[in-house]
Amino acid sequence: ALLGGWVVTYPVLSTLALAYCEWVLHFDRDRENIANRLRPRRAQLRASRVATAGFSAFWGGLSIAYVYLYFAHGWGDSAYQASAQHTFALFIGLLGTCDAIIWVAVQLAVNPPALAAASGYRGATAAAVSVG
């Protein structure tokens, strides 16, 4: 009975102790502290949305080109095959450029002063760079 009591009591007590510590850590402090801790997470979510939208637009454009070429020329046509090869080569060649554009867009969405400081813009100072 003693061992069985500890098998049930210890997990319950440790869970309650952990819940209390988490509550004190997260909610007993001022609300500004919570906002400061959430700021990097929100910035990361904003960056993820920008990157997802950018890459979705890129691959969506490739898909639209593929469907257009298919309906314009037909599947077995040699003009379709040549057009498809050139179109895919163009899009894959532009993937690096698209990636660079998306990187700049993510930096602008998350931390514009850091991007300005890294680019050597005269109006940017080291003090203007902030995290999050």
N, C-alpha and C positions, 0 to 999 in steps of 0.2 A: 504494500500500500504506500509505503514511503517513496519507493522508486517511481511508482506510477504517478504519485502526486507531483514529483519534480518534473516528470516528463511533460505534464500539462502546465504546471505553474511556471517553470523557468521560461518557456517560450512566450507565455502571456506577459510575464513581468518584464522580460527584455524588450518585447514589442512596445509595451507601455512606456518604458524608460526611453527607448529610441524615439517614439512619437513625441514625448515631452521635450526631449532635446531638440528635435527638428522644429517643433512649434516655437520654442524659445529662440532658436537660431533664425528662423524665418519671419516670425510675426511679432515678437516682443520688441523688436527694434523699431526705429522710426521708418516711416514709409519711404523716405528718400533713399535709405540704404537698400531697400528692396528694388527701387527703380534703378539704382546704380548697378545692382547685380544683374538685372534683367536687360540692361542696355546692350551688352555684347551679344546676348542671345537674339534680341530683336534685330540687331545689325546683321547677324548671320542669316536670319530668316529673310531679311530684305535682300541680301546678296544672293541667296538661293533662288528667290523669286525672279530676280533680274537675269541670272544665269539660265534658269530653266526657260524663261520666256525667250531669251535670245537664241538658245540652241534649238528650241522648238520651232521658232520662226525659220531658222536655217534649214533644218531637216524637212519642215513643212514645204518650204520653197522647192527643195529637191523633189519631194513627192509630187507636188503640183506639176513640175516640169516633166516628170516621168509619166504621169497620167496624160498630160497634154500630148507628149510625143507618141504615146501608145495610140491615142484616138486619132491623131493627125496622120499617122503613117501606117498603122497596123503592125501586128506583132512580127510577122516574118519578112517584112519589107527591108531591103538593104539600106534604104534611106533612114528608116527608123533606127537600125543598128548603128549606123554612123552618127546620127544625131544624138542618140542616147550616149554613145561613148564620149563624144565631145562635151555634151552637157554634164555628164558625171565627172569627167576630167576637170571641167571648169569649176564645178561645185567643190570637189575634193581639193582642188588647188586653192580655192578661196577659204577653205576651212581654217587655215592658220590666221588669215586676216580676220575672219569672223571671231575666232577665239580671242585675238588681241582687242577687238572692238568690245567684246563682251567683258573682258577683263577690265578695261577702262570704265565701262558702264557700271560694273560692280563696285569699283573703287569710288566712283562718283556717288553711288547710292549709299555706300557705307561710310566713307571718310574722305570727303573732298579736300580738306586741308592737307592731309598726308599726300595725296596725289599732286596737289599744287606744289608742295615742298619738294617732292621727289622729282618733279619736272623742271625745277630750277626757276619757277615763276618768281619774279622779284617781289611781289606783294606778299608772298608766303614767308613766314618766319618759323623757326623751330618751335617757338612757343605756341604757334597756332595749331600744331599737330596734336591731335587728341586720339585717345584709344576708344573705339566704339563710337 
